Amino acid sequence: VHNVGVIGAGQWASNGLRVIAESARCRLHAVADLDPARLAPVAGRHPGVRTGTDPAVVVDNPDVDLVYVATPPATHAALAGRALAAGKSVLVEKPFTTDPADAAVLVALADEQRRTLMVGHTFLYSPPVLAVADLISSGALGDVFYVDAQRVNLGRYQDSGVLWDLAPHDVAILLHWLGEAPTSVSATGRSFVSAGREDVAFLTLHFPGGALAQLHLSWLSPTRLRRTTVSGARRMVVYDDTAGPEAVKVYDHGVHRSPAPESFGEAQLTYRTGDIRIPRLPAVEPLKAMWEHFVDCVETGATPRSCGRQGLVTVQVLAAAERALRTGRREPVAYPPLSVPTARMEVSA
Ligand SMILES: NC(=O)c1ccc[n+]([C@@H]2O[C@H](COP(=O)([O-])OP(=O)(O)OC[C@H]3O[C@@H](n4cnc5c(N)ncnc54)[C@H](O)[C@@H]3O)[C@@H](O)[C@H]2O)c1
């Protein structure tokens, strides 16, 4: 049984705390949060758990072997770095870090310490996302032309802005689906309500294989939409994360170009509208599946699906999008080598 320490006991961590407490292979051992008011309900719900306002109750605790970091994004690098340096395996919430250099340092540190480092890209453990991944990798959709993703709702405003809050999900999903990273990103965004942090952003990602992706991200939408269209050369998919068992619809639709006969000039386009199929999805809670995958990887040494390197690439894409927001230009996504000296790490939170 693994002893788990959790840093950050805010809104989202309450889900993680439940999943950890319910895991047969884990024991919730210690929880740290700067705010004592967040710790009181945790202590009430999980008797016997050590709590403290100093992250040291987790990172400097020799009994803890797994650490879950669920604090605000700007604190992830320092806290995850301290936990890795202390020899723990770490699951860090999204966004992995707010700076690609920090993400590279964490990846190198995990390698050096031979510990599991995983990022909380929850959607990579969600049945509809995995069903679409299968449709793409099996060739059922044909070459992917483009992906159009709407992830919009009202609030909740956070320091990091809507780009760093919502885009990590779609970027991680796209990396997993397409199996490649975009080469460049363009972005438009605005801070309508709160100066200095965008509450609306539109991103366009250009992939080397030719696919295009458009992400609509907003904290200023009256309705909550999680709707992604994947248009392929053979079939098309609409993935609506709010639609429960009908989250994935596969449309046997397409547009085909038949070569023009010599004598008639223009190529002919034919439109095909066939059946619409709804694949059956397993009833799995993504967060639970993510946590159990983390424990599996710790025990077997396997590389997590949402590993640190994948998290690093995600942060590189987000950083390029952030640059594009500032410059108004299409920005290349940089992929620096991973051999960043670990000495760069500020090991103090
Ligand atoms: N995977 C997902 O689907 C998903 C969903 C929501 C949020 N998140 C992520 O979870 C993280 C937390 O989000 P939230 O909505 O719970 O935020 P929150 O503000 O509700 O909670 C953050 C908590 O961290 C504490 N904290 C801040 N700095 C700390 C430090 N240095 N040491 C210890 N505690 C500290 C705060 O007191 C607060 O209780 C974020 O990274 C967010 O992006 C992930």
Ligand as a Chemical Component Dictionary entry (heavy atoms), coordinates in Angstrom:
data_LIG
# 
_chem_comp.id                   LIG 
_chem_comp.type                 NON-POLYMER 
_chem_comp.pdbx_formal_charge   0 
_chem_comp.three_letter_code    LIG 
# 
loop_
_chem_comp_atom.comp_id 
_chem_comp_atom.atom_id 
_chem_comp_atom.alt_atom_id 
_chem_comp_atom.type_symbol 
_chem_comp_atom.charge 
_chem_comp_atom.model_Cartn_x 
_chem_comp_atom.model_Cartn_y 
_chem_comp_atom.model_Cartn_z 
_chem_comp_atom.pdbx_ordinal 
LIG N1  N1  N 0  -7.665 17.944 -14.459 1  
LIG C1  C1  C 0  -8.731 18.712 -14.410 2  
LIG O1  O1  O 0  -9.721 18.443 -15.073 3  
LIG C2  C2  C 0  -8.741 19.924 -13.521 4  
LIG C3  C3  C 0  -9.947 20.566 -13.210 5  
LIG C4  C4  C 0  -9.911 21.673 -12.361 6  
LIG C5  C5  C 0  -8.706 22.131 -11.870 7  
LIG N2  N2  N 1  -7.550 21.499 -12.206 8  
LIG C6  C6  C 0  -6.245 21.989 -11.709 9  
LIG O2  O2  O 0  -6.129 21.746 -10.309 10 
LIG C7  C7  C 0  -5.316 22.756 -9.720  11 
LIG C8  C8  C 0  -6.056 23.390 -8.549  12 
LIG O3  O3  O 0  -7.219 24.031 -9.022  13 
LIG P1  P1  P 0  -8.415 24.429 -8.032  14 
LIG O4  O4  O 0  -9.531 24.851 -8.897  15 
LIG O5  O5  O -1 -8.641 23.356 -7.037  16 
LIG O6  O6  O 0  -7.797 25.720 -7.319  17 
LIG P2  P2  P 0  -8.164 26.285 -5.874  18 
LIG O7  O7  O 0  -7.711 27.695 -5.849  19 
LIG O8  O8  O 0  -9.586 25.959 -5.513  20 
LIG O9  O9  O 0  -7.242 25.444 -4.884  21 
LIG C9  C9  C 0  -5.853 25.579 -4.815  22 
LIG C10 C10 C 0  -5.433 25.317 -3.369  23 
LIG O10 O10 O 0  -4.009 25.334 -3.285  24 
LIG C11 C11 C 0  -3.627 26.009 -2.098  25 
LIG N3  N3  N 0  -2.244 26.501 -2.278  26 
LIG C12 C12 C 0  -1.804 27.537 -3.020  27 
LIG N4  N4  N 0  -0.470 27.611 -3.001  28 
LIG C13 C13 C 0  -0.031 26.613 -2.202  29 
LIG C14 C14 C 0  1.252  26.166 -1.782  30 
LIG N5  N5  N 0  2.371  26.776 -2.191  31 
LIG N6  N6  N 0  1.323  25.119 -0.941  32 
LIG C15 C15 C 0  0.196  24.474 -0.509  33 
LIG N7  N7  N 0  -1.038 24.860 -0.890  34 
LIG C16 C16 C 0  -1.161 25.891 -1.719  35 
LIG C17 C17 C 0  -4.660 27.108 -1.938  36 
LIG O11 O11 O 0  -4.737 27.542 -0.579  37 
LIG C18 C18 C 0  -5.939 26.400 -2.397  38 
LIG O12 O12 O 0  -6.619 25.775 -1.333  39 
LIG C19 C19 C 0  -4.970 23.737 -10.842 40 
LIG O13 O13 O 0  -3.714 23.437 -11.365 41 
LIG C20 C20 C 0  -6.063 23.484 -11.868 42 
LIG O14 O14 O 0  -5.650 23.820 -13.181 43 
LIG C21 C21 C 0  -7.554 20.391 -12.994 44 
# 
loop_
_chem_comp_bond.comp_id 
_chem_comp_bond.atom_id_1 
_chem_comp_bond.atom_id_2 
_chem_comp_bond.value_order 
_chem_comp_bond.pdbx_ordinal 
LIG N1  C1  SING 1  
LIG C1  O1  DOUB 2  
LIG C1  C2  SING 3  
LIG C2  C3  SING 4  
LIG C2  C21 DOUB 5  
LIG C3  C4  DOUB 6  
LIG C4  C5  SING 7  
LIG C5  N2  DOUB 8  
LIG N2  C6  SING 9  
LIG N2  C21 SING 10 
LIG C6  O2  SING 11 
LIG C6  C20 SING 12 
LIG O2  C7  SING 13 
LIG C7  C8  SING 14 
LIG C7  C19 SING 15 
LIG C8  O3  SING 16 
LIG O3  P1  SING 17 
LIG P1  O4  DOUB 18 
LIG P1  O5  SING 19 
LIG P1  O6  SING 20 
LIG O6  P2  SING 21 
LIG P2  O7  DOUB 22 
LIG P2  O8  SING 23 
LIG P2  O9  SING 24 
LIG O9  C9  SING 25 
LIG C9  C10 SING 26 
LIG C10 O10 SING 27 
LIG C10 C18 SING 28 
LIG O10 C11 SING 29 
LIG C11 N3  SING 30 
LIG C11 C17 SING 31 
LIG N3  C12 SING 32 
LIG N3  C16 SING 33 
LIG C12 N4  DOUB 34 
LIG N4  C13 SING 35 
LIG C13 C14 SING 36 
LIG C13 C16 DOUB 37 
LIG C14 N5  SING 38 
LIG C14 N6  DOUB 39 
LIG N6  C15 SING 40 
LIG C15 N7  DOUB 41 
LIG N7  C16 SING 42 
LIG C17 O11 SING 43 
LIG C17 C18 SING 44 
LIG C18 O12 SING 45 
LIG C19 O13 SING 46 
LIG C19 C20 SING 47 
LIG C20 O14 SING 48 
# 
